[in-house]
């Protein structure tokens, strides 16, 4: 079920404050965050985030198209591993 | 074979059943369209007059639904956007794996296609 429209999008309060500060100072600097659930709002566009994925902080550069998605969607929590990597080891 | 809206050629079925041959019109929209055009859903498509066909076309356009090429393009654009912004759903689409969190340990054959058996290739001694 989607979130009630009455409440508006969820964004961590801390993040909003930081973005406001950067915007008013007209600065851009990467923001490290653990708040994967925060929605990308139009103020975020052009900023860079380091979004925690449980281990690292992949960089996420926010573009206009990303508005309405959540930060976590851009920072995968799983590593894709395929089969067939043993061969090199075996042949040694 | 009647021609409606350019490419579509619904055949000699009941009009209610032949409208869904248009990409973007399903059974329920077909009913609504016929109602607003004032046409009996049981008449055969071949027996409809030019004016009646015209009425159906205007009724479809009035719904404002994306249809045929427009709809296909919309869907493509949605996919493209997801893949371009590099979000989780886009990545899943790119790898042609299930997008909505289904398991992939087994099943998921619709997305993954026919089974490909993989095994470890051991070096020969």
Backbone of each chain as ProteinMPNN parsed JSONL, in Angstrom:
{"seq_chain_A": "XXXXXXXXXXXXXXXXXXXXXXXXXXXXXXXXXXXXXXXXXXXXXXXXXXXXXXXXXXXXXXXXXXXXXXXXXXXXXXXXXXXXXXXXXXXX", "coords_chain_A": {"N_chain_A": [[0.845, -1.197, 0.0], [0.454, 2.236, -0.744], [1.886, 5.312, 0.569], [0.032, 7.562, 2.592], [-1.325, 10.42, 1.014], [-1.82, 12.67, 2.399], [0.172, 12.997, 4.26], [2.377, 13.688, 2.825], [5.6, 13.434, 1.111], [8.113, 11.271, 2.546], [10.956, 12.451, 4.091], [14.04, 12.349, 5.639], [14.497, 14.391, 8.468], [16.958, 15.538, 9.13], [18.33, 15.368, 6.74], [16.953, 17.166, 5.136], [17.524, 19.551, 6.406], [20.263, 19.695, 6.002], [20.375, 19.833, 3.212], [19.052, 22.23, 2.769], [20.841, 23.994, 3.92], [23.07, 23.679, 2.237], [21.953, 24.502, -0.167], [21.268, 27.168, 0.334], [23.736, 28.208, 0.737], [24.685, 27.859, -1.678], [26.287, 25.713, -2.361], [27.951, 22.638, -3.272], [28.295, 19.556, -1.996], [29.242, 16.208, -1.271], [26.799, 14.3, 0.488], [26.755, 12.252, 3.168], [24.75, 9.556, 3.973], [22.454, 7.511, 5.841], [19.916, 7.187, 5.387], [18.002, 5.498, 3.65], [15.372, 5.358, 3.077], [14.413, 7.811, 2.482], [12.626, 10.029, 0.42], [13.351, 11.248, -2.85], [13.378, 14.611, -3.337], [12.521, 17.585, -5.279], [14.417, 19.499, -4.444], [16.733, 18.114, -4.156], [17.976, 17.731, -6.525], [20.854, 17.623, -8.493], [22.609, 17.398, -6.428], [25.031, 15.376, -4.681], [24.921, 12.207, -3.224], [25.978, 10.002, -0.664], [25.01, 6.977, -0.264], [24.209, 4.689, 2.16], [24.645, 1.173, 1.947], [24.594, -0.894, 3.644], [27.121, -1.738, 3.792], [28.987, -0.263, 2.195], [29.265, 3.103, 0.862], [27.892, 3.908, -1.821], [28.214, 6.332, -4.449], [25.662, 8.573, -5.326], [24.452, 10.45, -7.81], [22.079, 12.874, -8.094], [19.579, 13.24, -10.463], [17.079, 14.984, -12.461], [15.166, 13.117, -13.247], [15.002, 11.369, -11.172], [13.398, 12.179, -9.154], [10.974, 11.491, -6.718], [11.583, 8.876, -6.389], [13.122, 6.636, -3.99], [16.029, 7.114, -1.957], [17.39, 4.751, -1.409], [16.897, 3.123, -3.566], [18.851, 3.511, -5.367], [21.14, 2.449, -4.507], [22.381, -0.44, -4.483], [21.864, -3.343, -2.436], [22.798, -5.818, -2.669], [25.25, -8.015, -4.055], [26.014, -8.923, -7.301], [26.708, -12.141, -8.221], [28.081, -14.412, -10.421], [28.07, -17.734, -11.845], [30.878, -19.878, -12.696], [33.284, -18.784, -12.141], [35.131, -20.326, -10.976], [36.804, -21.71, -12.577], [39.322, -20.629, -13.359], [40.801, -20.876, -11.026], [40.846, -23.638, -10.649], [42.315, -24.516, -12.818], [44.87, -23.853, -12.206]], "CA_chain_A": [[0.0, 0.0, 0.0], [1.243, 3.467, -0.807], [1.816, 6.199, 1.716], [-1.064, 8.515, 2.518], [-0.922, 11.692, 0.396], [-1.987, 13.697, 3.421], [1.418, 13.204, 4.999], [3.446, 14.163, 1.959], [6.698, 12.484, 0.999], [8.975, 11.147, 3.715], [12.378, 12.768, 3.968], [14.61, 12.479, 6.979], [14.576, 15.808, 8.809], [18.356, 15.923, 9.088], [18.731, 15.538, 5.346], [16.349, 18.403, 4.649], [18.277, 20.667, 6.981], [21.561, 19.755, 5.324], [20.165, 20.295, 1.836], [18.721, 23.654, 2.847], [22.08, 24.707, 4.198], [23.893, 23.67, 1.028], [21.285, 25.288, -1.206], [21.335, 28.599, 0.644], [25.13, 28.605, 0.591], [24.994, 27.588, -3.082], [27.43, 24.806, -2.386], [27.651, 21.241, -3.555], [29.298, 18.627, -1.501], [28.548, 14.94, -1.052], [26.189, 14.116, 1.795], [26.741, 10.855, 3.577], [23.485, 9.307, 4.645], [21.986, 6.153, 6.051], [18.468, 7.242, 5.25], [17.645, 4.953, 2.341], [13.932, 5.452, 2.882], [14.035, 9.185, 2.161], [12.2, 10.27, -0.952], [14.102, 12.299, -3.532], [12.521, 15.759, -3.648], [13.154, 18.443, -6.281], [15.585, 20.245, -3.918], [17.915, 17.25, -4.142], [18.534, 17.608, -7.87], [22.179, 18.208, -8.687], [23.481, 17.08, -5.301], [25.568, 14.028, -4.656], [24.702, 11.55, -1.935], [26.643, 8.732, -0.417], [23.912, 6.246, 0.371], [24.668, 3.456, 2.794], [23.96, -0.033, 1.479], [24.863, -1.94, 4.614], [28.557, -1.97, 3.846], [29.7, 0.882, 1.641], [28.443, 4.271, 0.544], [28.01, 4.224, -3.246], [27.826, 7.704, -4.766], [24.447, 8.718, -6.117], [24.267, 11.815, -8.29], [20.634, 12.956, -8.318], [19.11, 13.995, -11.63], [15.668, 15.352, -12.418], [14.328, 11.93, -13.432], [14.973, 10.523, -9.977], [12.465, 12.725, -8.168], [9.862, 10.584, -6.421], [12.126, 7.586, -5.979], [13.78, 6.726, -2.702], [17.486, 7.079, -2.1], [17.866, 3.378, -1.357], [16.746, 2.441, -4.851], [20.021, 3.748, -6.209], [22.302, 1.913, -3.84], [22.011, -1.848, -4.342], [22.349, -3.956, -1.207], [23.324, -7.145, -2.972], [26.281, -8.07, -5.074], [25.651, -9.961, -8.259], [27.801, -13.074, -8.445], [27.661, -15.428, -11.373], [28.836, -18.974, -11.825], [31.912, -20.02, -13.721], [34.509, -18.097, -11.768], [36.052, -21.277, -10.326], [37.654, -22.345, -13.578], [40.693, -20.139, -13.333], [41.457, -21.429, -9.853], [41.04, -25.064, -10.841], [43.324, -24.798, -13.84], [46.204, -23.482, -11.73]], "C_chain_A": [[0.88, 1.247, 0.0], [1.048, 4.313, 0.426], [0.68, 7.195, 1.505], [-0.577, 9.856, 1.976], [-0.939, 12.825, 1.409], [-0.663, 14.039, 4.093], [2.512, 13.813, 4.137], [4.59, 13.173, 1.943], [7.533, 12.435, 2.264], [10.411, 11.52, 3.359], [12.906, 12.958, 5.373], [14.882, 13.952, 7.269], [15.996, 16.346, 8.667], [18.81, 16.24, 7.671], [18.223, 16.867, 4.813], [17.141, 19.604, 5.126], [19.597, 20.838, 6.235], [21.417, 20.318, 3.921], [19.883, 21.789, 1.829], [19.984, 24.481, 3.028], [22.923, 24.82, 2.941], [23.282, 24.566, -0.047], [21.418, 26.78, -0.939], [22.762, 29.097, 0.521], [25.597, 28.403, -0.846], [26.219, 26.699, -3.238], [26.986, 23.436, -2.831], [28.73, 20.417, -2.909], [28.584, 17.357, -1.109], [28.008, 14.831, 0.366], [26.15, 12.633, 2.098], [25.443, 10.604, 4.329], [23.193, 7.817, 4.778], [20.504, 6.067, 5.725], [18.033, 6.813, 3.854], [16.177, 5.158, 2.029], [13.503, 6.849, 2.462], [13.717, 9.327, 0.679], [13.069, 11.367, -1.55], [13.133, 13.427, -3.884], [13.243, 16.654, -4.653], [14.363, 19.221, -5.757], [16.867, 19.438, -4.028], [18.664, 17.293, -5.472], [19.874, 18.316, -7.965], [23.134, 17.921, -7.536], [23.97, 15.647, -5.39], [25.362, 13.44, -3.265], [25.574, 10.315, -1.856], [25.658, 7.903, 0.393], [24.4, 4.905, 0.876], [23.92, 2.253, 2.228], [24.209, -1.199, 2.427], [26.348, -2.171, 4.783], [29.316, -0.732, 3.406], [28.739, 2.043, 1.437], [28.595, 4.617, -0.934], [27.55, 5.656, -3.504], [26.593, 7.682, -5.653], [24.332, 10.178, -6.505], [22.806, 11.95, -8.705], [20.324, 13.819, -9.54], [17.607, 14.198, -11.521], [14.739, 14.129, -12.468], [14.128, 11.149, -12.147], [13.977, 10.999, -8.936], [11.307, 11.752, -7.98], [10.332, 9.182, -6.087], [12.762, 7.763, -4.608], [15.273, 6.524, -2.869], [18.012, 5.644, -2.181], [17.791, 2.656, -2.69], [17.999, 2.55, -5.699], [21.29, 3.171, -5.618], [22.048, 0.443, -3.538], [22.642, -2.491, -3.11], [22.945, -5.338, -1.46], [24.31, -7.083, -4.117], [25.893, -9.177, -6.025], [26.857, -10.839, -8.532], [27.331, -14.159, -9.392], [28.541, -16.662, -11.248], [29.988, -18.908, -12.82], [33.206, -19.326, -13.365], [35.549, -19.046, -11.172], [37.132, -21.736, -11.283], [39.108, -21.922, -13.475], [41.471, -20.775, -12.187], [41.815, -22.893, -10.068], [42.201, -25.339, -11.786], [44.738, -24.489, -13.369], [47.065, -24.688, -11.417]], "O_chain_A": [[1.916, 1.294, 0.663], [0.153, 4.062, 1.233], [0.406, 7.615, 0.381], [0.451, 10.374, 2.414], [-0.191, 13.797, 1.302], [-0.401, 15.189, 4.448], [3.467, 14.39, 4.657], [4.567, 12.182, 2.672], [7.653, 13.433, 2.976], [10.997, 10.961, 2.433], [12.297, 13.644, 6.194], [15.426, 14.671, 6.431], [16.215, 17.447, 8.161], [19.541, 17.197, 7.416], [18.943, 17.6, 4.136], [17.4, 20.543, 4.373], [19.999, 21.948, 5.885], [22.205, 21.157, 3.484], [20.405, 22.526, 0.992], [20.176, 25.515, 2.387], [23.429, 25.892, 2.608], [23.99, 25.292, -0.745], [21.649, 27.566, -1.858], [22.987, 30.273, 0.235], [26.732, 28.721, -1.199], [27.06, 26.902, -4.114], [25.803, 23.103, -2.779], [29.914, 20.549, -3.219], [27.439, 17.406, -0.659], [28.673, 15.219, 1.326], [25.564, 11.854, 1.346], [25.085, 11.366, 5.227], [23.614, 6.994, 3.966], [19.911, 4.99, 5.783], [17.737, 7.642, 2.994], [15.772, 5.138, 0.867], [12.339, 7.055, 2.118], [14.43, 8.822, -0.187], [13.476, 12.299, -0.855], [12.181, 13.222, -4.637], [14.447, 16.502, -4.861], [15.248, 19.571, -6.538], [17.962, 19.999, -3.998], [19.84, 16.938, -5.541], [20.006, 19.472, -7.564], [24.335, 18.17, -7.648], [23.39, 14.816, -6.09], [25.604, 14.104, -2.257], [25.864, 9.671, -2.864], [25.498, 8.111, 1.596], [24.933, 4.092, 0.121], [22.703, 2.304, 2.049], [24.05, -2.359, 2.047], [26.791, -2.729, 5.787], [30.168, -0.214, 4.128], [27.563, 1.972, 1.791], [29.351, 5.527, -1.273], [26.617, 6.14, -2.865], [26.489, 6.894, -6.593], [24.139, 11.045, -5.652], [22.343, 11.217, -9.578], [20.75, 14.97, -9.634], [16.95, 13.668, -10.625], [13.685, 14.1, -11.832], [13.194, 10.355, -12.038], [13.733, 10.311, -7.945], [10.733, 11.253, -8.948], [9.563, 8.381, -5.557], [12.924, 8.882, -4.123], [15.726, 5.854, -3.797], [18.953, 5.356, -2.922], [18.524, 1.696, -2.927], [18.192, 1.777, -6.637], [22.382, 3.372, -6.149], [21.554, 0.107, -2.461], [23.798, -2.224, -2.779], [23.525, -5.947, -0.561], [24.226, -6.239, -5.01], [25.486, -10.257, -5.595], [27.891, -10.37, -9.007], [26.28, -14.761, -9.172], [29.606, -16.635, -10.63], [30.063, -18.012, -13.661], [34.13, -19.275, -14.177], [36.683, -18.654, -10.896], [38.232, -22.104, -10.871], [40.014, -22.756, -13.502], [42.63, -21.16, -12.34], [42.911, -23.341, -9.731], [42.973, -26.275, -11.582], [45.705, -24.824, -14.053], [48.216, -24.536, -11.006]]}, "seq_chain_B": "XXXXXXXXXXXXXXXXXXXXXXXXXXXXXXXXXXXXXXXXXXXXXXXXXXXXXXXXXXXXXXXXXXXXXXXXXXXXXXXXXXXXXXXXXXXXXXXXXXXXXXXXXXXXXXXXXXXXXXXXXXXXX", "coords_chain_B": {"N_chain_B": [[-13.458, -7.271, -42.677], [-12.949, -4.522, -40.787], [-11.581, -1.243, -40.681], [-10.129, 0.542, -38.104], [-9.03, 3.5, -36.69], [-6.573, 3.714, -38.21], [-4.267, 1.363, -38.15], [-5.612, -0.825, -37.065], [-7.411, -3.848, -37.418], [-10.069, -5.178, -36.635], [-12.065, -8.199, -36.669], [-14.799, -10.234, -37.978], [-16.325, -10.409, -35.58], [-18.485, -9.988, -32.663], [-18.954, -6.545, -31.983], [-18.196, -5.729, -29.483], [-16.391, -7.657, -28.795], [-14.451, -7.359, -30.697], [-13.288, -4.903, -30.447], [-11.3, -5.046, -28.396], [-9.123, -5.894, -29.889], [-7.659, -3.776, -30.507], [-4.669, -2.414, -29.393], [-4.433, -1.535, -26.103], [-7.068, -1.216, -25.561], [-9.298, -2.869, -23.589], [-11.586, -5.515, -22.547], [-13.285, -4.191, -20.694], [-13.026, -1.467, -21.208], [-13.903, -1.51, -23.831], [-16.62, -1.973, -23.547], [-17.394, 0.386, -22.233], [-16.753, 2.308, -24.152], [-18.477, 1.642, -26.252], [-20.872, 2.15, -25.033], [-20.789, 4.93, -24.687], [-20.713, 5.656, -27.319], [-23.15, 4.892, -28.102], [-23.892, 2.392, -29.217], [-25.073, -0.869, -29.914], [-23.601, -3.487, -28.175], [-23.761, -6.05, -29.182], [-23.923, -6.155, -31.938], [-22.568, -7.29, -35.062], [-19.262, -6.624, -36.166], [-18.884, -6.241, -38.896], [-21.359, -5.433, -39.757], [-21.706, -2.841, -39.056], [-22.317, 0.588, -39.797], [-20.61, 3.149, -41.746], [-20.89, 5.574, -40.394], [-21.384, 4.74, -37.809], [-18.985, 3.474, -37.196], [-17.372, 5.689, -37.27], [-18.405, 7.042, -35.083], [-17.539, 5.38, -33.061], [-14.78, 5.726, -33.229], [-14.517, 8.456, -32.521], [-15.472, 8.233, -29.946], [-13.524, 6.676, -28.765], [-11.349, 8.38, -28.954], [-12.226, 10.375, -27.289], [-11.963, 9.267, -24.779], [-9.356, 9.643, -24.184], [-7.376, 7.819, -23.85], [-4.092, 6.393, -24.089], [-3.157, 4.754, -27.037], [-2.347, 1.898, -29.031], [0.488, 2.648, -30.924], [1.228, 4.944, -29.441], [0.827, 4.12, -26.803], [2.574, 1.951, -26.663], [4.954, 3.309, -26.971], [4.954, 4.933, -24.705], [5.25, 2.985, -22.709], [7.769, 1.972, -23.335], [9.296, 4.265, -22.87], [8.971, 4.557, -20.126], [10.342, 2.293, -19.218], [12.867, 2.9, -20.152], [13.491, 5.184, -18.719], [13.643, 4.179, -16.101], [15.835, 2.486, -16.395], [17.804, 4.206, -17.071], [18.192, 5.953, -14.909], [19.359, 4.291, -13.185], [18.199, 2.877, -11.041], [16.978, 0.439, -8.643], [14.858, -1.046, -9.784], [15.289, -0.513, -12.484], [17.722, -1.753, -12.895], [17.053, -4.408, -12.494], [15.351, -4.769, -14.667], [17.197, -4.456, -16.714], [18.81, -6.675, -16.379], [17.008, -8.536, -16.98], [15.527, -9.855, -14.935], [13.159, -10.816, -12.342], [11.174, -8.036, -11.224], [9.652, -7.3, -9.061], [10.485, -8.25, -6.569], [10.302, -11.039, -6.393], [11.169, -14.531, -5.767], [14.261, -15.892, -6.94], [15.656, -18.096, -6.756], [14.413, -20.52, -7.43], [12.059, -21.043, -10.075], [10.731, -18.062, -11.644], [10.847, -18.188, -14.378], [9.586, -16.923, -16.451], [10.744, -14.43, -16.713], [13.444, -15.083, -16.839], [13.686, -16.737, -18.966], [14.177, -19.699, -21.0], [15.426, -22.626, -19.329], [18.848, -22.609, -18.538], [21.42, -24.749, -18.237], [23.97, -24.673, -15.892], [27.296, -25.46, -15.097], [30.266, -26.326, -13.311], [33.16, -25.947, -15.113], [35.711, -28.104, -15.295], [39.251, -28.086, -15.339], [41.167, -30.087, -17.58], [43.277, -32.879, -16.746]], "CA_chain_B": [[-12.431, -6.577, -41.904], [-13.122, -3.07, -40.729], [-10.369, -0.545, -40.22], [-10.418, 1.562, -37.093], [-7.843, 4.193, -36.186], [-5.34, 3.377, -38.91], [-3.751, 0.023, -38.368], [-6.327, -1.944, -36.466], [-8.372, -4.528, -38.267], [-10.863, -6.194, -35.949], [-12.718, -9.027, -37.693], [-16.261, -10.356, -38.008], [-16.887, -10.793, -34.29], [-19.312, -8.943, -32.082], [-18.11, -5.352, -31.873], [-17.655, -5.702, -28.117], [-15.262, -8.583, -28.743], [-13.385, -7.027, -31.646], [-12.572, -3.688, -30.021], [-10.059, -5.34, -27.662], [-7.985, -6.149, -30.777], [-6.853, -2.557, -30.47], [-3.751, -2.433, -28.263], [-4.781, -0.469, -25.172], [-8.498, -1.3, -25.251], [-9.619, -4.193, -23.077], [-13.015, -5.788, -22.515], [-14.109, -3.263, -19.937], [-13.063, -0.202, -21.95], [-14.729, -1.714, -25.024], [-18.015, -1.77, -23.135], [-17.628, 1.8, -21.94], [-16.68, 3.063, -25.406], [-19.704, 1.397, -27.012], [-21.963, 2.822, -24.356], [-20.754, 6.363, -24.96], [-20.995, 5.857, -28.737], [-24.555, 4.54, -28.307], [-23.974, 1.278, -30.159], [-25.362, -2.145, -29.27], [-22.368, -4.281, -28.189], [-23.951, -7.365, -29.798], [-23.892, -6.136, -33.407], [-21.316, -7.761, -35.662], [-18.461, -5.487, -36.633], [-19.085, -6.055, -40.333], [-22.655, -4.828, -40.058], [-21.739, -1.45, -38.625], [-22.207, 1.551, -40.894], [-19.465, 4.058, -41.655], [-21.126, 6.589, -39.349], [-21.228, 4.097, -36.501], [-17.547, 3.301, -36.969], [-16.868, 7.026, -36.949], [-18.817, 7.348, -33.709], [-16.661, 4.623, -32.161], [-13.463, 6.372, -33.244], [-14.548, 9.665, -31.69], [-15.649, 7.817, -28.55], [-12.222, 6.234, -28.265], [-10.484, 9.548, -28.773], [-12.701, 11.149, -26.147], [-11.51, 8.69, -23.522], [-8.012, 10.153, -23.908], [-6.458, 6.723, -23.551], [-3.032, 6.153, -25.054], [-3.56, 3.552, -27.764], [-1.415, 1.395, -30.05], [1.858, 3.155, -30.93], [1.438, 5.874, -28.332], [0.916, 3.348, -25.563], [3.823, 1.183, -26.707], [6.054, 4.248, -26.769], [4.919, 5.311, -23.291], [5.815, 1.898, -21.908], [9.205, 1.95, -23.608], [9.916, 5.405, -22.199], [9.01, 4.249, -18.696], [11.433, 1.348, -18.998], [14.119, 3.579, -20.425], [13.768, 6.09, -17.609], [14.075, 3.373, -14.954], [17.163, 1.937, -16.62], [18.776, 5.284, -17.213], [18.529, 6.541, -13.619], [20.127, 3.309, -12.446], [17.571, 2.48, -9.795], [16.903, -1.008, -8.49], [13.935, -1.609, -10.781], [15.941, -0.428, -13.791], [18.78, -2.768, -12.955], [16.376, -5.697, -12.668], [14.894, -4.829, -16.046], [18.35, -4.614, -17.581], [19.291, -8.047, -16.278], [15.823, -9.349, -17.247], [15.173, -10.648, -13.76], [11.907, -10.281, -11.814], [11.335, -6.676, -10.718], [8.845, -7.031, -7.875], [10.929, -8.923, -5.36], [10.028, -12.471, -6.339], [12.355, -15.338, -5.571], [14.88, -16.315, -8.195], [16.332, -19.373, -6.491], [13.72, -21.361, -8.402], [11.017, -20.341, -10.847], [11.115, -16.839, -12.363], [11.21, -18.601, -15.737], [9.057, -15.977, -17.436], [11.726, -13.373, -16.939], [14.778, -15.589, -17.128], [13.675, -17.498, -20.198], [14.311, -21.139, -20.87], [16.486, -23.027, -18.417], [20.189, -22.84, -19.058], [22.134, -25.487, -17.208], [25.35, -24.237, -15.733], [28.089, -26.314, -14.24], [31.665, -25.905, -13.247], [34.006, -26.602, -16.113], [36.986, -28.402, -14.656], [40.382, -28.202, -16.269], [41.583, -31.482, -17.777], [44.629, -33.143, -16.254]], "C_chain_B": [[-12.631, -5.06, -41.936], [-11.835, -2.438, -40.231], [-10.757, 0.554, -39.255], [-9.093, 2.191, -36.685], [-6.567, 3.697, -36.866], [-5.092, 1.898, -39.032], [-4.686, -1.101, -37.956], [-7.386, -2.536, -37.367], [-9.099, -5.59, -37.46], [-11.727, -6.938, -36.961], [-14.227, -9.138, -37.52], [-16.836, -10.892, -36.7], [-17.867, -9.738, -33.837], [-18.401, -7.749, -31.791], [-17.453, -5.267, -30.496], [-16.404, -6.58, -28.014], [-14.149, -8.177, -29.684], [-12.656, -5.739, -31.275], [-11.291, -4.012, -29.248], [-8.894, -5.757, -28.558], [-7.105, -4.921, -30.893], [-5.98, -2.616, -29.227], [-4.084, -1.255, -27.353], [-6.257, -0.418, -24.849], [-8.787, -2.719, -24.805], [-11.118, -4.385, -23.069], [-13.806, -4.685, -21.817], [-14.162, -1.897, -20.617], [-13.918, -0.339, -23.195], [-16.179, -1.447, -24.689], [-18.301, -0.294, -22.937], [-17.662, 2.634, -23.22], [-17.977, 2.91, -26.18], [-20.877, 2.11, -26.371], [-21.978, 4.31, -24.708], [-21.004, 6.648, -26.44], [-22.446, 5.508, -29.063], [-24.752, 3.412, -29.305], [-24.199, -0.017, -29.397], [-24.126, -3.037, -29.346], [-22.518, -5.618, -28.909], [-23.91, -7.345, -31.323], [-22.542, -6.594, -33.906], [-20.574, -6.568, -36.249], [-18.726, -5.18, -38.101], [-20.375, -5.329, -40.667], [-22.754, -3.374, -39.628], [-21.574, -0.524, -39.827], [-20.978, 2.425, -40.697], [-19.636, 5.042, -40.493], [-20.921, 5.981, -37.97], [-19.76, 3.891, -36.166], [-16.919, 4.632, -36.577], [-17.188, 7.391, -35.516], [-17.911, 6.633, -32.719], [-15.3, 5.294, -32.069], [-13.469, 7.61, -32.354], [-14.685, 9.293, -30.219], [-14.317, 7.384, -27.953], [-11.331, 7.436, -28.003], [-10.906, 10.375, -27.566], [-12.218, 10.591, -24.819], [-10.117, 9.203, -23.158], [-7.034, 9.054, -23.547], [-5.314, 6.72, -24.546], [-3.304, 4.803, -25.721], [-2.501, 3.19, -28.787], [-0.019, 1.979, -29.902], [2.172, 4.054, -29.749], [1.676, 5.117, -27.034], [2.224, 2.579, -25.51], [5.006, 2.095, -26.41], [6.119, 4.666, -25.299], [5.602, 4.254, -22.438], [7.329, 1.853, -22.087], [9.913, 3.066, -22.854], [10.024, 5.161, -20.703], [10.188, 3.34, -18.379], [12.767, 2.062, -19.117], [14.502, 4.478, -19.254], [14.315, 5.306, -16.426], [15.507, 2.895, -15.149], [18.205, 3.037, -16.611], [19.159, 5.868, -15.857], [19.195, 5.529, -12.698], [19.515, 2.968, -11.097], [17.403, 0.968, -9.777], [16.024, -1.635, -9.563], [14.57, -1.603, -12.168], [16.989, -1.512, -13.964], [18.168, -4.138, -13.2], [15.864, -5.854, -14.095], [16.068, -5.124, -16.967], [18.835, -6.054, -17.569], [18.2, -9.043, -16.63], [15.605, -10.382, -16.142], [13.875, -10.065, -13.202], [12.11, -8.967, -11.063], [10.678, -6.493, -9.349], [9.217, -7.876, -6.673], [10.61, -10.392, -5.277], [11.321, -13.249, -6.125], [12.95, -15.716, -6.927], [15.668, -17.605, -8.018], [15.738, -20.447, -7.408], [12.718, -20.482, -9.124], [11.56, -19.093, -11.525], [11.45, -17.135, -13.814], [10.677, -17.626, -16.782], [10.091, -14.923, -17.757], [13.065, -13.937, -17.406], [14.838, -16.373, -18.425], [13.902, -18.968, -19.94], [15.517, -21.475, -20.016], [17.814, -23.193, -19.124], [20.953, -23.566, -17.962], [23.571, -24.974, -17.136], [26.071, -25.211, -14.826], [29.504, -25.812, -14.241], [32.435, -26.661, -14.316], [35.375, -26.838, -15.495], [38.086, -28.532, -15.706], [40.809, -29.662, -16.376], [43.016, -31.679, -17.3], [45.523, -33.631, -17.389]], "O_chain_B": [[-12.495, -4.417, -42.977], [-11.095, -3.038, -39.451], [-11.609, 1.391, -39.555], [-8.139, 1.481, -36.368], [-5.606, 3.311, -36.2], [-5.641, 1.243, -39.917], [-4.56, -2.22, -38.452], [-8.161, -1.818, -37.999], [-8.79, -6.776, -37.579], [-12.086, -6.379, -37.998], [-14.86, -8.234, -36.975], [-17.734, -11.734, -36.713], [-18.072, -8.727, -34.509], [-17.243, -7.91, -31.408], [-16.322, -4.802, -30.355], [-15.483, -6.287, -27.251], [-13.008, -8.601, -29.5], [-11.537, -5.503, -31.73], [-10.287, -3.322, -29.424], [-7.786, -5.959, -28.062], [-5.953, -5.004, -31.32], [-6.482, -2.841, -28.126], [-4.023, -0.103, -27.782], [-6.673, 0.333, -23.967], [-8.55, -3.668, -25.552], [-11.855, -3.515, -23.532], [-14.872, -4.288, -22.288], [-15.202, -1.238, -20.612], [-14.593, 0.613, -23.585], [-16.889, -0.782, -25.443], [-19.315, 0.221, -23.408], [-18.481, 3.542, -23.363], [-18.523, 3.883, -26.7], [-21.766, 2.612, -27.059], [-23.031, 4.883, -24.989], [-21.45, 7.74, -26.795], [-22.924, 5.79, -30.162], [-25.659, 3.458, -30.137], [-23.586, -0.241, -28.352], [-23.641, -3.325, -30.44], [-21.515, -6.262, -29.22], [-23.867, -8.406, -31.947], [-21.509, -6.34, -33.286], [-21.182, -5.629, -36.762], [-18.785, -4.019, -38.505], [-20.488, -4.691, -41.714], [-23.792, -2.742, -39.824], [-20.805, -0.803, -40.747], [-20.379, 2.443, -39.622], [-18.709, 5.313, -39.729], [-20.361, 6.615, -37.075], [-19.329, 4.095, -35.031], [-16.066, 4.706, -35.692], [-16.364, 7.974, -34.811], [-17.554, 7.182, -31.677], [-14.73, 5.421, -30.985], [-12.566, 7.808, -31.542], [-14.101, 9.938, -29.349], [-14.012, 7.678, -26.797], [-10.65, 7.514, -26.98], [-10.077, 10.995, -26.9], [-12.075, 11.329, -23.845], [-9.732, 9.204, -21.989], [-5.969, 9.33, -22.995], [-5.522, 7.01, -25.724], [-3.64, 3.828, -25.048], [-1.836, 4.064, -29.343], [0.601, 1.82, -28.851], [3.233, 3.95, -29.134], [2.592, 5.424, -26.271], [2.902, 2.543, -24.483], [5.936, 1.718, -25.697], [7.201, 4.744, -24.718], [6.415, 4.564, -21.567], [8.075, 1.715, -21.118], [10.979, 2.862, -22.273], [11.027, 5.506, -20.078], [10.931, 3.563, -17.423], [13.673, 1.866, -18.307], [15.662, 4.535, -18.845], [15.312, 5.695, -15.818], [16.302, 2.891, -14.209], [19.345, 2.828, -16.195], [20.313, 6.244, -15.655], [19.557, 5.855, -11.568], [20.236, 2.788, -10.115], [17.657, 0.297, -10.777], [16.398, -2.634, -10.176], [14.417, -2.553, -12.935], [17.126, -2.106, -15.033], [18.675, -4.929, -13.996], [15.934, -6.941, -14.667], [15.959, -5.936, -17.886], [19.223, -6.597, -18.603], [18.422, -10.253, -16.588], [15.515, -11.587, -16.38], [13.515, -8.939, -13.544], [13.1, -8.801, -10.35], [11.094, -5.638, -8.567], [8.362, -8.188, -5.844], [10.642, -10.958, -4.185], [12.419, -12.713, -6.278], [12.238, -15.841, -7.923], [16.258, -18.138, -8.958], [16.466, -21.184, -8.073], [12.562, -19.305, -8.801], [12.72, -19.064, -11.936], [12.245, -16.42, -14.424], [11.241, -17.508, -17.87], [10.294, -14.562, -18.916], [13.736, -13.352, -18.256], [15.926, -16.648, -18.933], [13.827, -19.429, -18.801], [16.497, -20.731, -19.971], [17.901, -23.832, -20.173], [21.111, -23.033, -16.864], [24.275, -24.858, -18.139], [25.482, -25.728, -13.876], [29.892, -24.982, -15.064], [32.355, -27.887, -14.4], [36.108, -25.893, -15.206], [37.862, -29.027, -16.811], [40.813, -30.387, -15.382], [43.858, -30.789, -17.423], [46.703, -33.907, -17.17]]}, "name": "protein", "num_of_chains": 2, "seq": "XXXXXXXXXXXXXXXXXXXXXXXXXXXXXXXXXXXXXXXXXXXXXXXXXXXXXXXXXXXXXXXXXXXXXXXXXXXXXXXXXXXXXXXXXXXXXXXXXXXXXXXXXXXXXXXXXXXXXXXXXXXXXXXXXXXXXXXXXXXXXXXXXXXXXXXXXXXXXXXXXXXXXXXXXXXXXXXXXXXXXXXXXXXXXXXXXXXXXXXXXXXXXXXXXXXXXXXXX"}
